[in-house]
Amino acid sequence: MGYNIHMRRGGMVLGLLCWAAVACAQLNWVGNTRLYATGFHALPSRLGMIDPWQVITITTQTNPIAIGQSVQAIVTTDNWLTTREYDFSFDFNTGGNTQWYVVLPPYPAGTHVQFYIRARGANGEVRFDNNGGSNYSVWVRYAPRYRETPILQWFQTDYRTIMQRLPEVATAGYGAIYLPSPVKSGGGGFSTGYNPFDLFDLGDRFQKGTVRTQYGTTQELIELIRLAHRFGLEVYCDLVTNHADNRASTAIDRYPGVIPEDFHIRSTADPSNSEIDFNNAPPFGFGTLNHDVVGLADYAHEDGNNTRTGAFNLPSYAQFNAFGKPSFVRHPLNPHYYPTGQPYAEDVRDYLKRWGWFLTEVIGFDGYRIDAVRHTPPGFFARTPQQPGGTVSNGDLLPYLYSLKPSLYVFGEVYSGDSYELREYAKTGMNLLDFPMNFMLKNLFNANGLGDLGASLSNPLGADPATGLPYELGGLARYLGVGFVQSHDDGPPRSNNLAHAWMLTRPGRPKIYYDGNNIEPNNWSHFPRPGRYNALGNGDDSLLRLLDVRKRFARGGLVNRWVSSDLYVYERQVNGHSLLLVGLNDRGDLTPLTATVQTNFPPGMVLVDYSGQRPPVTVGADGRVTITVPPNSAPGNDNNAYGYVLYAPRTPQPVAGERPVRLYNALTGAEYPFQTINTPGGTYATGRSFEAATVTGDLLTVRVRTDATGVRAFAKFNSGIAMGNLQPLTNTPEGLTDGFIPMTRLADGNFSLSRVDLSHLPQGLHLVQIRVFADTGARPGLFTDFYAFFYLRRPEPRIAVDGDLSDLGTPLAVQTRTPSSNLNRLDALYVRNDHRNLYIGLAGRVDTAENLLNGVVVYLDTDYGLGAGLTQLNQLSDDSGPAT
């Protein structure tokens, strides 16, 4: 007993001595500082980037381990004009060091966060870690709002055809349409749009031999965007800001709104430039940024002009601004091309920004794919700290566009796998076409089954150590990259069905390229290249099945379940609950592969293969399930069959022989019948169709019928608008019923929404989307969508063309009679339309006694956007003088 007590006292004395030694220990250093995008990945010590919704975690260490130490981050967001201190918290001891951490607050986009570390010891000594004198830094980039809805890249098709086929796009599950560059280009009506001539002519004036572009008129484009918005679809276009037309097609001094000195030229006397040598075009190299791309006249975005070797003799109406750029009023006769309605002088950078305003605010685009990004200095898109590519004092295109429409979605074509180059453009505010994944997919799916699926596709979220550029699952991070298998520039890999199955079931945003079935399939010499033939269901429904699975089940995170060279199995989960089990098999020798994998599906749940190839399977009592994945070859189809399965739970189904959605006149109870509406086909495909009812009243009842597994139903009208006093839901779990209105449950599988007020809707085509949920308890929602289109055609009063203008309503413009206009005169202009015709009525007097040649000229104002048209008739003159 005494021995034990003595030992305890000795231990206590030793402990006190150790405590005293620790308490008095001198603080030697602070260091080993690390930066993280909290919950995501590591960042480099300087010049890394985060998105505005991410925050920064800093860890650091002090030596030795001692009580009484404190650590602070000294942070500035205004380049050291002011600072703020943040205290670190103790994390853990490791070896002879103490680790500390602090989480900084969120910062808005465009913030340059810089800091250094200060540590104090118990005796008052101070140590610093300022990263070798350069401090630590992170850039908070401008970034598009996160979306996962697929993009349909639709080329080689006119606007009217696309507009007629929008119901197919909406029901397929796409969230956006991406169109080619809409501007009048060097080839006139034959140009794809990548050699721009007049940025503000979208098909409304006679230039390059045509009024229309290849795709249609400005008015048709605006109508297409409006109808797409009605259906909840965003519309993007290519934004070609790097160059203009080919020098062989348009002389350098013949562009509307720009002059030769706006381009990379040697001098006014020698307006030529070198071409890019693509075998020697490193990131941010001189030729990469300043020389012409295949003969296309290259804009000089930088201050001054990097290719200038001689005199620039500006025209009399232009002068150099403070940045060495020609500045002048570029559209003096077109005030509606200016945000203020007043023309002003600007250099070529402001001219391009104003064009972005025009496309966004006047035409109505929701986003852009920026072409040839790596040939433009990053500073033009947004200026960031210590940026490569030279000085662009008047840039910031993307911050400006986001200020106009914060919801814009912008992604850039940076044809590169270089992490530094990709990061520097991502920092400007654009997401990136996922070329790293595209390069990988070509290698993997051109390997005839000899590639390594697991090694190529299964990597978790991480970052390039040098740049902090985030990567995962075979490509860029889901919130940064836009995945694609093929494009108008490049065809797909051999196993493109399997590549699309991967892209459409992984997290992130995918893009599907479609040519409207107007390019000969497999004609890879054609530009643009052929698109995905079945993007809207022509040929077979395999892609539509993938899109349906993506929308309903491919949600949340990805969990690997079987990773090998030829077989890759993974789950999509929300909050740890399984929604989808995908198996990919790249074997090209007709060999199916079987695996038993763990899942987080409930025991006993029946899973259906929504690819339609394999029978259902049942989850075992231990959560495991055995699946067999078909080979990626079939007789007559070498290495491009359908080597995948898509297992997910059953969801509510329609009742055999019954229409799932029915529409009724709420006042009379009469049901509105549906008719088949045929839609145009393409050159190499027949047309398709959808069904629509014709609704003539302003009060509608919607009834829905499914099998008994449907327990809740919701209705979404058009893009999710309020219908009278029926308000759509917001902020729902996963957003699954955002924009939807709850329906009344009459019984399982039987729902109704009565007396829906349509009075605020315009005449024309409208959409009701019905989402019916199964009973999943506390697990994530499982649902099926049903669609019903209807034409709203209210009875219209008959307008007779008989000289009686009383049925045309109030005149659009009038003028007061004066003594000089007592005889021949125009008193009023009437304009009205119904869904078929435009009616124009003229009220006035013609007196034959004056013996004048009388005539009427009708001016149709084709200016659009902010232009209000002509409302003062005294501004018009005829051959007898002004009517005053």
PETAQUI-V60293 format. One record per pair of residues at least 12 apart in sequence whose C-alpha atoms are under 8 Angstrom apart, sorted by the first residue. I is the first residue (numbers start at 1). J is the second residue. If there is no record, write none. Layout:
I | J
I | J
//
This chain:
22 | 65
22 | 66
22 | 67
23 | 66
23 | 67
23 | 68
23 | 122
24 | 66
24 | 122
24 | 123
25 | 64
25 | 66
25 | 122
26 | 64
26 | 121
26 | 122
26 | 123
26 | 125
27 | 62
27 | 63
27 | 64
27 | 66
27 | 69
27 | 120
27 | 121
27 | 122
27 | 125
27 | 126
27 | 127
28 | 62
28 | 63
28 | 64
28 | 127
29 | 62
29 | 63
29 | 127
29 | 128
30 | 60
30 | 61
30 | 62
30 | 63
30 | 117
30 | 118
30 | 119
30 | 127
30 | 128
30 | 129
31 | 60
31 | 61
31 | 62
31 | 129
32 | 59
32 | 60
32 | 61
33 | 58
33 | 59
33 | 60
33 | 61
33 | 129
34 | 58
34 | 59
34 | 60
35 | 56
35 | 57
35 | 58
35 | 59
36 | 56
36 | 57
36 | 58
37 | 50
37 | 54
37 | 55
37 | 56
37 | 57
38 | 54
38 | 55
38 | 56
38 | 57
38 | 103
40 | 461
40 | 462
41 | 461
41 | 462
41 | 463
41 | 468
41 | 470
42 | 462
42 | 463
42 | 465
42 | 468
43 | 463
43 | 465
43 | 467
43 | 468
44 | 465
44 | 466
44 | 467
44 | 468
45 | 131
45 | 136
45 | 137
46 | 135
46 | 136
46 | 137
46 | 138
47 | 137
47 | 138
47 | 139
47 | 385
47 | 467
48 | 137
48 | 138
48 | 139
48 | 467
48 | 468
48 | 469
49 | 138
49 | 139
49 | 140
49 | 141
49 | 427
49 | 468
49 | 469
50 | 138
50 | 139
50 | 140
50 | 141
51 | 109
51 | 140
51 | 141
51 | 142
51 | 143
52 | 106
52 | 107
52 | 108
52 | 109
52 | 140
52 | 141
52 | 142
52 | 143
53 | 106
54 | 106
55 | 103
55 | 104
55 | 105
55 | 106
55 | 107
56 | 103
56 | 104
56 | 105
56 | 106
57 | 101
57 | 102
57 | 103
57 | 104
58 | 101
58 | 102
58 | 103
58 | 104
59 | 99
59 | 100
59 | 101
59 | 102
60 | 99
60 | 100
60 | 101
61 | 97
61 | 98
61 | 99
61 | 100
62 | 97
62 | 98
62 | 99
62 | 119
63 | 96
63 | 97
63 | 98
64 | 96
64 | 97
64 | 98
65 | 93
65 | 96
65 | 97
65 | 98
66 | 122
67 | 122
68 | 121
68 | 122
69 | 119
69 | 120
69 | 121
69 | 122
70 | 87
70 | 88
70 | 119
70 | 120
70 | 121
71 | 87
71 | 88
71 | 89
71 | 100
71 | 117
71 | 118
71 | 119
71 | 120
72 | 85
72 | 86
72 | 87
72 | 88
72 | 117
72 | 118
72 | 119
73 | 85
73 | 86
73 | 87
73 | 88
73 | 115
73 | 116
73 | 117
73 | 118
74 | 86
74 | 115
74 | 116
74 | 117
74 | 118
75 | 113
75 | 114
75 | 115
75 | 116
76 | 113
76 | 114
76 | 115
77 | 111
77 | 112
77 | 113
77 | 114
78 | 112
79 | 112
79 | 114
86 | 102
86 | 104
87 | 102
88 | 100
88 | 101
88 | 102
89 | 101
89 | 102
107 | 140
108 | 140
109 | 140
109 | 141
109 | 142
109 | 143
110 | 139
110 | 140
110 | 141
110 | 142
110 | 384
111 | 139
111 | 140
111 | 141
112 | 137
112 | 138
112 | 139
112 | 140
112 | 385
113 | 137
113 | 138
113 | 139
113 | 140
114 | 135
114 | 136
114 | 137
114 | 138
115 | 130
115 | 135
115 | 136
115 | 137
116 | 128
116 | 129
116 | 130
116 | 131
116 | 135
116 | 136
117 | 129
117 | 130
139 | 384
139 | 385
139 | 427
140 | 427
141 | 426
141 | 427
141 | 428
141 | 429
142 | 398
142 | 399
142 | 427
142 | 428
142 | 429
142 | 430
143 | 429
143 | 430
143 | 431
144 | 407
144 | 408
144 | 409
144 | 410
144 | 429
144 | 430
144 | 431
145 | 407
145 | 408
145 | 409
146 | 479
147 | 479
147 | 508
147 | 509
148 | 507
148 | 508
148 | 509
148 | 510
149 | 173
149 | 174
149 | 175
149 | 176
149 | 509
149 | 510
149 | 551
150 | 173
150 | 174
150 | 175
150 | 176
150 | 509
150 | 510
150 | 511
150 | 512
151 | 174
151 | 175
151 | 176
151 | 177
151 | 178
151 | 509
151 | 510
151 | 511
151 | 512
152 | 174
152 | 175
152 | 176
152 | 177
152 | 178
152 | 511
152 | 512
152 | 513
152 | 514
153 | 177
153 | 178
153 | 179
153 | 511
153 | 512
153 | 513
153 | 514
154 | 177
154 | 178
154 | 179
154 | 180
154 | 513
154 | 514
154 | 515
154 | 516
155 | 179
155 | 180
155 | 488
155 | 513
155 | 514
155 | 515
155 | 516
156 | 192
156 | 215
156 | 515
156 | 516
156 | 518
156 | 519
156 | 528
157 | 215
157 | 515
157 | 516
157 | 518
158 | 214
158 | 215
158 | 216
159 | 215
159 | 216
159 | 220
159 | 221
159 | 224
160 | 216
160 | 220
160 | 224
161 | 680
162 | 224
163 | 224
163 | 227
163 | 228
164 | 679
164 | 680
165 | 679
165 | 680
166 | 228
167 | 690
168 | 536
168 | 690
169 | 536
170 | 231
170 | 232
170 | 233
171 | 787
172 | 536
172 | 544
172 | 547
172 | 548
173 | 547
173 | 548
173 | 551
174 | 233
174 | 547
175 | 232
175 | 233
175 | 234
176 | 233
176 | 234
176 | 235
176 | 236
177 | 233
177 | 234
177 | 235
177 | 236
178 | 235
178 | 236
178 | 237
178 | 238
178 | 368
178 | 369
179 | 235
179 | 236
179 | 237
179 | 238
180 | 192
180 | 193
180 | 237
180 | 238
181 | 193
181 | 194
181 | 237
181 | 238
181 | 239
181 | 240
182 | 202
182 | 213
182 | 215
182 | 237
182 | 238
183 | 196
183 | 197
183 | 198
183 | 199
183 | 200
183 | 201
183 | 202
183 | 203
183 | 213
184 | 196
184 | 197
184 | 198
184 | 199
184 | 200
184 | 201
184 | 202
184 | 203
184 | 207
184 | 208
184 | 213
185 | 197
185 | 198
185 | 208
185 | 213
185 | 245
186 | 208
186 | 245
186 | 246
186 | 249
186 | 250
187 | 208
187 | 249
188 | 207
188 | 208
188 | 209
188 | 210
188 | 212
188 | 213
188 | 214
189 | 208
189 | 209
189 | 210
189 | 212
189 | 213
189 | 214
189 | 215
190 | 213
190 | 214
191 | 213
191 | 214
192 | 214
192 | 528
194 | 240
194 | 244
194 | 245
195 | 243
195 | 244
195 | 245
195 | 246
195 | 296
196 | 240
196 | 243
196 | 244
196 | 245
197 | 244
197 | 245
197 | 250
197 | 255
197 | 256
198 | 255
198 | 256
198 | 257
199 | 355
200 | 337
200 | 355
200 | 358
201 | 218
202 | 217
202 | 218
203 | 216
203 | 217
203 | 218
204 | 217
204 | 218
204 | 219
204 | 862
219 | 864
221 | 363
222 | 363
222 | 364
225 | 364
225 | 365
229 | 719
230 | 718
230 | 719
230 | 766
231 | 718
231 | 719
231 | 766
231 | 767
232 | 718
232 | 719
232 | 720
233 | 719
234 | 365
234 | 366
234 | 367
235 | 365
235 | 366
235 | 367
236 | 365
236 | 366
236 | 367
236 | 368
236 | 369
237 | 365
237 | 367
237 | 368
237 | 369
238 | 368
238 | 369
238 | 370
238 | 371
239 | 368
239 | 369
239 | 370
239 | 371
240 | 370
240 | 371
240 | 372
241 | 299
241 | 352
241 | 370
241 | 371
242 | 298
242 | 299
242 | 371
242 | 372
242 | 373
242 | 375
242 | 376
243 | 292
243 | 296
243 | 297
243 | 298
243 | 299
244 | 296
244 | 297
244 | 298
244 | 299
245 | 296
245 | 297
246 | 294
246 | 295
246 | 296
246 | 297
247 | 295
247 | 296
247 | 297
248 | 295
252 | 271
252 | 297
257 | 330
257 | 331
258 | 330
258 | 348
261 | 312
261 | 314
261 | 326
262 | 299
262 | 300
262 | 325
262 | 326
262 | 347
262 | 348
263 | 297
263 | 298
263 | 299
263 | 300
264 | 290
264 | 291
264 | 297
264 | 298
264 | 299
264 | 300
264 | 305
264 | 306
264 | 307
264 | 308
265 | 307
265 | 308
266 | 307
266 | 308
266 | 309
266 | 310
267 | 308
267 | 309
267 | 310
267 | 311
267 | 312
268 | 310
268 | 311
268 | 312
268 | 313
269 | 311
273 | 291
273 | 292
273 | 307
274 | 291
274 | 292
275 | 287
275 | 291
275 | 292
275 | 293
275 | 294
275 | 295
276 | 288
276 | 291
276 | 292
276 | 293
276 | 294
283 | 374
283 | 418
283 | 421
284 | 374
284 | 375
284 | 377
284 | 388
284 | 389
284 | 421
285 | 389
288 | 374
288 | 375
289 | 374
289 | 375
289 | 376
289 | 377
289 | 389
290 | 306
290 | 307
290 | 375
290 | 376
299 | 348
300 | 348
301 | 348
301 | 349
301 | 376
301 | 377
301 | 380
301 | 392
302 | 377
302 | 380
302 | 390
302 | 391
302 | 392
302 | 393
303 | 323
303 | 324
303 | 325
303 | 391
303 | 392
303 | 393
303 | 394
304 | 323
304 | 324
304 | 325
305 | 324
305 | 325
314 | 326
317 | 329
321 | 347
323 | 393
325 | 347
325 | 348
326 | 346
326 | 347
326 | 348
327 | 345
327 | 346
327 | 347
327 | 348
328 | 344
328 | 345
328 | 346
328 | 347
329 | 343
329 | 344
329 | 345
329 | 346
330 | 343
330 | 344
330 | 345
330 | 346
330 | 351
331 | 343
332 | 344
336 | 865
336 | 866
336 | 867
337 | 354
337 | 358
338 | 354
338 | 358
339 | 354
339 | 357
339 | 358
341 | 866
349 | 380
349 | 394
349 | 395
350 | 394
350 | 395
353 | 397
353 | 400
353 | 401
356 | 401
357 | 401
357 | 404
360 | 401
360 | 404
360 | 405
361 | 404
362 | 864
362 | 865
362 | 866
363 | 865
366 | 407
366 | 408
366 | 409
367 | 408
367 | 409
367 | 410
368 | 408
368 | 409
368 | 410
368 | 411
369 | 410
369 | 411
369 | 412
369 | 413
370 | 410
370 | 411
370 | 412
370 | 413
371 | 412
371 | 413
372 | 412
372 | 413
372 | 414
372 | 415
373 | 412
373 | 413
373 | 414
373 | 425
374 | 413
374 | 414
374 | 415
374 | 425
377 | 389
377 | 390
377 | 392
378 | 424
378 | 425
378 | 428
379 | 391
379 | 392
379 | 393
379 | 395
379 | 396
379 | 428
380 | 392
380 | 394
380 | 395
380 | 396
380 | 397
381 | 395
381 | 396
381 | 397
381 | 398
381 | 399
381 | 428
381 | 429
382 | 395
382 | 396
382 | 397
382 | 398
382 | 399
382 | 427
382 | 428
382 | 429
383 | 395
383 | 396
383 | 428
384 | 427
384 | 428
387 | 424
388 | 424
398 | 428
398 | 429
398 | 430
399 | 429
410 | 429
410 | 430
410 | 431
411 | 430
411 | 431
411 | 432
411 | 433
411 | 482
412 | 430
412 | 431
412 | 432
412 | 433
413 | 432
413 | 433
414 | 432
414 | 433
414 | 435
415 | 435
416 | 435
416 | 436
417 | 435
417 | 436
419 | 464
419 | 467
419 | 469
420 | 467
420 | 469
422 | 469
423 | 467
423 | 469
431 | 479
431 | 480
431 | 481
431 | 482
432 | 480
432 | 481
432 | 482
433 | 481
433 | 482
433 | 483
433 | 484
434 | 475
434 | 476
434 | 481
434 | 482
434 | 483
434 | 484
435 | 475
435 | 483
436 | 474
436 | 475
436 | 476
437 | 474
437 | 475
437 | 476
437 | 483
438 | 475
438 | 483
438 | 484
438 | 485
440 | 456
440 | 474
440 | 475
441 | 485
441 | 493
441 | 499
442 | 492
442 | 493
444 | 456
445 | 493
445 | 494
445 | 495
445 | 496
445 | 498
445 | 499
446 | 493
446 | 494
446 | 495
448 | 494
448 | 495
448 | 586
448 | 587
448 | 588
448 | 639
449 | 566
449 | 586
449 | 587
449 | 588
449 | 639
450 | 566
450 | 586
450 | 587
451 | 565
451 | 566
452 | 564
452 | 565
452 | 566
453 | 563
453 | 564
453 | 565
453 | 566
453 | 567
453 | 568
453 | 586
454 | 563
454 | 564
454 | 565
454 | 566
454 | 567
454 | 568
455 | 563
455 | 564
455 | 565
456 | 473
456 | 474
457 | 473
457 | 474
458 | 472
458 | 473
458 | 474
458 | 560
458 | 563
459 | 472
459 | 473
459 | 474
460 | 472
460 | 473
461 | 473
461 | 477
473 | 506
477 | 508
478 | 507
478 | 508
478 | 509
479 | 508
479 | 509
481 | 508
481 | 509
482 | 508
482 | 509
482 | 510
482 | 511
483 | 503
483 | 508
483 | 509
483 | 510
483 | 511
484 | 503
484 | 510
484 | 511
484 | 512
485 | 499
485 | 500
485 | 503
485 | 511
485 | 512
486 | 512
486 | 513
486 | 531
487 | 513
487 | 529
487 | 531
488 | 513
488 | 527
488 | 528
488 | 529
488 | 530
488 | 531
489 | 527
489 | 528
489 | 529
490 | 529
491 | 524
491 | 529
491 | 530
491 | 531
494 | 639
494 | 640
495 | 632
495 | 639
495 | 640
495 | 641
496 | 640
497 | 640
497 | 641
497 | 642
498 | 584
498 | 586
498 | 632
498 | 640
498 | 641
498 | 642
498 | 643
498 | 644
501 | 546
501 | 644
502 | 584
504 | 546
504 | 547
504 | 550
505 | 546
505 | 549
505 | 550
505 | 554
505 | 582
506 | 554
506 | 558
507 | 554
507 | 555
507 | 556
507 | 557
507 | 558
512 | 532
512 | 535
513 | 531
513 | 532
513 | 535
514 | 530
514 | 531
514 | 532
514 | 533
514 | 535
515 | 530
515 | 531
515 | 532
515 | 533
516 | 531
516 | 533
516 | 681
516 | 682
517 | 531
517 | 533
517 | 681
517 | 682
517 | 683
517 | 684
517 | 685
518 | 682
518 | 683
518 | 684
518 | 685
519 | 531
519 | 683
519 | 684
520 | 684
521 | 533
521 | 684
538 | 685
538 | 686
542 | 611
545 | 610
545 | 611
546 | 611
549 | 610
549 | 646
552 | 782
552 | 783
552 | 784
553 | 572
553 | 579
553 | 580
553 | 648
553 | 782
554 | 572
554 | 579
554 | 580
555 | 572
555 | 573
555 | 574
555 | 579
556 | 572
556 | 573
556 | 574
556 | 575
557 | 572
557 | 573
557 | 574
558 | 570
558 | 571
558 | 572
558 | 573
559 | 571
559 | 572
559 | 573
561 | 597
561 | 598
561 | 599
562 | 595
562 | 597
566 | 584
566 | 585
566 | 586
566 | 587
567 | 583
567 | 584
567 | 585
567 | 586
567 | 593
568 | 583
568 | 584
568 | 585
569 | 581
569 | 582
569 | 583
569 | 584
570 | 582
570 | 583
571 | 599
574 | 780
576 | 600
577 | 600
577 | 601
577 | 779
577 | 780
578 | 599
578 | 600
578 | 601
579 | 601
579 | 648
579 | 649
580 | 646
580 | 647
580 | 648
580 | 649
581 | 645
581 | 646
581 | 647
581 | 648
582 | 644
582 | 645
582 | 646
582 | 647
583 | 629
583 | 644
583 | 645
583 | 646
584 | 629
584 | 643
584 | 644
584 | 645
585 | 629
585 | 630
585 | 631
585 | 632
585 | 643
585 | 644
586 | 631
586 | 632
586 | 639
586 | 643
587 | 631
587 | 632
587 | 633
587 | 639
587 | 643
588 | 631
588 | 632
588 | 633
588 | 638
588 | 639
589 | 631
589 | 632
589 | 633
590 | 630
590 | 631
590 | 632
590 | 633
590 | 634
591 | 630
591 | 631
592 | 628
592 | 629
592 | 630
592 | 631
593 | 628
593 | 629
593 | 630
593 | 631
594 | 626
594 | 627
594 | 628
594 | 629
595 | 626
595 | 627
595 | 628
596 | 624
596 | 625
596 | 626
596 | 627
597 | 624
597 | 625
597 | 626
598 | 623
598 | 624
598 | 625
599 | 623
599 | 624
599 | 625
600 | 623
601 | 619
601 | 623
602 | 619
602 | 623
603 | 618
603 | 619
603 | 620
603 | 621
603 | 622
603 | 623
604 | 618
604 | 619
604 | 620
604 | 621
605 | 618
605 | 619
605 | 649
606 | 618
606 | 619
606 | 649
606 | 650
607 | 619
607 | 647
607 | 648
607 | 649
607 | 650
608 | 646
608 | 647
608 | 648
608 | 649
608 | 650
609 | 645
609 | 646
609 | 647
609 | 648
610 | 645
610 | 646
610 | 647
610 | 648
611 | 644
611 | 645
611 | 646
613 | 630
613 | 645
614 | 628
614 | 629
614 | 645
616 | 647
629 | 643
629 | 644
629 | 645
630 | 642
630 | 643
630 | 644
630 | 645
631 | 643
631 | 644
632 | 644
649 | 782
651 | 709
651 | 710
651 | 773
651 | 774
651 | 782
651 | 783
651 | 784
652 | 706
652 | 707
652 | 708
652 | 709
652 | 710
652 | 772
652 | 773
652 | 774
652 | 783
652 | 784
653 | 706
653 | 707
653 | 709
653 | 710
653 | 784
654 | 705
654 | 706
654 | 707
655 | 705
655 | 706
655 | 707
658 | 705
659 | 705
660 | 704
660 | 705
660 | 706
660 | 786
661 | 702
661 | 703
661 | 704
661 | 705
661 | 770
661 | 786
661 | 787
661 | 788
662 | 702
662 | 703
662 | 704
662 | 788
663 | 693
663 | 700
663 | 701
663 | 702
663 | 703
664 | 700
664 | 701
664 | 702
665 | 695
665 | 697
665 | 699
665 | 700
665 | 701
666 | 699
666 | 700
666 | 701
666 | 754
666 | 755
666 | 756
667 | 699
672 | 693
672 | 694
672 | 695
673 | 693
673 | 694
674 | 691
674 | 692
674 | 693
674 | 694
675 | 691
675 | 692
675 | 693
676 | 689
676 | 690
676 | 691
676 | 692
677 | 689
677 | 690
677 | 691
677 | 692
678 | 690
691 | 788
691 | 789
692 | 788
692 | 789
692 | 790
692 | 791
693 | 789
693 | 790
693 | 791
694 | 790
694 | 791
694 | 792
694 | 793
695 | 790
695 | 791
695 | 792
695 | 793
695 | 794
696 | 792
696 | 793
696 | 794
696 | 795
697 | 758
697 | 792
697 | 793
697 | 794
698 | 756
698 | 757
698 | 758
698 | 759
698 | 794
699 | 755
699 | 756
699 | 757
699 | 758
699 | 759
700 | 754
700 | 755
700 | 756
700 | 757
700 | 758
701 | 752
701 | 753
701 | 754
701 | 755
701 | 756
702 | 752
702 | 753
702 | 754
703 | 750
703 | 751
703 | 752
703 | 753
704 | 749
704 | 750
704 | 751
704 | 752
704 | 770
705 | 749
705 | 750
705 | 751
706 | 749
706 | 750
707 | 748
707 | 749
708 | 748
708 | 749
709 | 748
709 | 749
709 | 774
709 | 775
710 | 748
710 | 749
710 | 750
710 | 772
710 | 773
710 | 774
710 | 775
711 | 745
711 | 747
711 | 748
711 | 749
711 | 772
711 | 773
711 | 774
711 | 775
712 | 743
712 | 745
712 | 772
712 | 773
712 | 774
713 | 742
713 | 743
713 | 744
713 | 745
713 | 751
713 | 770
713 | 771
713 | 772
713 | 773
714 | 737
714 | 740
714 | 741
714 | 742
714 | 743
714 | 770
714 | 771
714 | 772
715 | 740
715 | 741
715 | 742
715 | 743
715 | 768
715 | 769
715 | 770
715 | 771
716 | 728
716 | 739
716 | 740
716 | 741
716 | 768
716 | 769
716 | 770
717 | 740
717 | 766
717 | 767
717 | 768
717 | 769
718 | 766
718 | 767
718 | 768
718 | 769
719 | 739
720 | 738
720 | 739
720 | 740
721 | 739
723 | 756
723 | 757
723 | 758
724 | 756
724 | 757
724 | 758
724 | 760
726 | 741
726 | 756
727 | 741
728 | 740
728 | 741
729 | 741
736 | 781
762 | 792
763 | 791
763 | 792
763 | 793
763 | 794
763 | 835
764 | 791
764 | 792
764 | 793
765 | 789
765 | 790
765 | 791
765 | 792
766 | 789
766 | 790
766 | 791
766 | 792
767 | 787
767 | 788
767 | 789
767 | 790
768 | 787
768 | 788
768 | 789
769 | 785
769 | 786
769 | 787
769 | 788
770 | 785
770 | 786
770 | 787
771 | 783
771 | 784
771 | 785
771 | 786
772 | 784
772 | 785
796 | 834
805 | 830
805 | 841
805 | 843
808 | 830
808 | 831
808 | 832
808 | 839
808 | 841
809 | 830
809 | 832
810 | 830
811 | 828
811 | 829
811 | 830
811 | 831
812 | 828
812 | 829
812 | 830
812 | 831
812 | 871
813 | 828
813 | 829
813 | 830
813 | 871
813 | 872
813 | 873
814 | 827
814 | 828
814 | 829
814 | 872
814 | 873
815 | 827
815 | 828
815 | 872
815 | 873
815 | 874
818 | 884
820 | 883
820 | 884
821 | 883
821 | 884
823 | 845
823 | 846
823 | 847
823 | 850
824 | 844
824 | 845
824 | 846
824 | 847
825 | 844
825 | 845
825 | 846
825 | 883
826 | 842
826 | 843
826 | 844
826 | 845
827 | 842
827 | 843
827 | 844
828 | 842
828 | 843
828 | 844
829 | 841
829 | 842
829 | 843
830 | 842
//
